[in-house]
């Protein structure tokens, strides 16, 4: 981290560095939970709340396209709580981290159990709160798997927030 920083590279994700403004926009789609579409045999997509994969066999794929037949090998609706876990896991890989309002609005789960852990991690210099967002520090990145397990366990135990009518 220090060697790259001293050479003008900025860490923007746990294992990725780039000069200012030259980060991988492709990978950031995954880490921020944005939708993406893949085209062609074996391509993966995450779009409109579904995650799907096109079958790997080229001829079956071409036949399916020509006849407007089946071209998907998998298609799953991802439950909201699983998406919430992905949000924590993927966003905390980035230096931008997570934000309370984003989390509660998107997943209808309380942020307090997550924040309690982050506050404790902050005292140990594994997490930091900057510009309204929680993120892991370089020291925290080194223990990210352990930290994420703890956060995901807390998230799994939390009760959904009541929806406003």
C-alpha positions in Angstrom: 0.0 0.0 0.0 2.7 2.4 1.0 4.9 1.6 -2.1 2.0 2.2 -4.5 0.9 5.4 -2.6 4.4 6.8 -2.8 4.3 6.3 -6.6 1.0 8.2 -7.1 -1.4 5.3 -7.0 -4.6 5.5 -4.9 -6.2 2.5 -3.3 -9.9 2.5 -4.3 -10.7 -1.1 -3.5 -9.2 -3.7 -1.1 -6.9 -5.1 -3.8 -7.0 -2.4 -6.5 -5.0 0.7 -7.0 -5.0 3.3 -9.8 -3.8 6.8 -10.5 -6.5 9.4 -9.8 -9.6 8.9 -11.9 -8.3 5.8 -13.7 -10.0 3.1 -11.6 -11.9 0.2 -13.2 -15.4 1.3 -13.9 -16.3 -2.3 -14.9 -15.3 -3.8 -11.5 -16.9 -0.9 -9.6 -20.3 -2.0 -11.0 -19.9 -5.2 -9.0 -18.5 -3.6 -5.8 -21.3 -1.0 -5.7 -24.1 -3.4 -6.5 -25.0 -1.8 -9.8 -26.9 -3.7 -12.5 -25.0 -5.2 -15.4 -25.8 -7.2 -18.5 -23.6 -9.8 -20.1 -24.1 -11.0 -23.7 -23.1 -14.3 -25.3 -22.5 -17.9 -24.1 -21.7 -18.2 -20.4 -22.2 -14.5 -19.8 -23.5 -13.5 -16.4 -25.9 -10.6 -15.6 -27.5 -9.0 -12.6 -30.5 -6.9 -13.7 -34.0 -6.0 -12.4 -33.5 -8.0 -9.2 -32.5 -11.2 -11.0 -29.1 -12.8 -11.4 -28.8 -15.0 -14.5 -26.4 -16.8 -16.7 -26.6 -17.6 -20.4 -25.9 -21.2 -21.2 -22.4 -22.1 -22.2 -23.0 -24.2 -25.3 -22.6 -21.9 -28.4 -24.9 -23.9 -30.7 -27.7 -24.0 -28.1 -27.2 -20.3 -27.5 -27.4 -19.5 -31.2 -30.5 -21.8 -31.7 -32.2 -20.2 -28.8 -31.6 -16.7 -30.2 -32.8 -17.7 -33.7 -36.0 -19.4 -32.4 -36.6 -17.0 -29.5 -36.1 -20.0 -27.3 -34.4 -20.6 -23.9 -30.9 -19.3 -23.7 -30.5 -19.0 -19.9 -28.9 -21.8 -17.8 -29.7 -20.1 -14.5 -32.0 -17.4 -13.3 -32.5 -16.5 -9.6 -34.3 -13.8 -7.7 -32.0 -12.6 -5.0 -33.7 -12.1 -1.6 -33.4 -8.6 -0.1 -31.5 -9.8 3.0 -29.0 -11.5 0.7 -28.6 -8.3 -1.3 -28.0 -6.5 2.0 -25.2 -8.9 2.9 -23.7 -8.4 -0.6 -23.9 -4.6 0.0 -21.9 -4.9 3.2 -19.4 -7.4 1.7 -18.8 -5.6 -1.6 -19.1 -2.0 -0.5 -16.7 -2.5 2.4 -14.1 -3.7 -0.1 -14.0 -0.1 -1.4 -12.6 3.0 0.2 -16.0 4.6 -0.1 -17.6 2.1 2.2 -21.2 2.1 3.4 -23.8 4.7 4.4 -26.6 4.3 7.0 -29.4 5.9 4.9 -28.5 3.9 1.8 -28.5 0.7 3.8 -31.8 1.2 5.6 -33.7 2.6 2.6 -32.5 -0.1 0.2 -32.8 -3.1 2.5 -35.3 -2.1 5.2 -32.9 -3.3 7.9 -31.7 -1.4 11.0 -28.2 -0.1 10.8 -27.6 0.0 14.6 -26.3 -3.5 14.9 -23.8 -2.8 12.1 -22.8 0.6 13.5 -22.2 -0.9 17.0 -19.6 -3.2 15.5 -18.1 -0.4 13.4 -17.8 1.9 16.4 -15.8 -0.7 18.2 -13.7 -1.3 15.1 -13.1 2.4 14.9 -11.5 2.4 18.4 -9.1 -0.3 17.1 -8.4 1.7 13.9 -9.9 -1.0 11.7 -12.8 1.2 10.6 -13.3 5.0 10.1 -16.3 7.3 9.6 -15.6 9.9 6.9 -18.0 12.3 5.2 -21.0 10.4 6.5 -19.8 6.9 5.4 -18.2 4.0 7.2 -15.2 2.3 5.5 -12.4 0.0 6.5 -8.9 1.4 7.1 -5.9 -0.1 5.4 -5.4 -2.0 8.7 -9.0 -3.1 8.6 -8.6 -4.3 5.0 -6.0 -6.8 6.3 -8.7 -8.3 8.5 -11.7 -7.8 6.2 -12.9 -11.4 6.1 -13.1 -11.6 9.9 -14.8 -8.2 10.1 -17.3 -9.1 7.4 -18.2 -12.4 9.1 -19.0 -10.4 12.3 -21.1 -7.8 10.4 -23.0 -10.5 8.4 -23.8 -12.4 11.6 -25.2 -9.2 13.1 -27.1 -8.4 10.0 -28.7 -11.9 9.9 -29.9 -11.5 13.5 -31.5 -8.1 12.8 -35.3 -7.7 12.4 -36.6 -5.9 9.3 -37.8 -2.3 9.8 -41.6 -1.7 9.7 -42.5 -0.5 6.2 -44.3 2.9 6.0 -47.8 2.8 4.6 
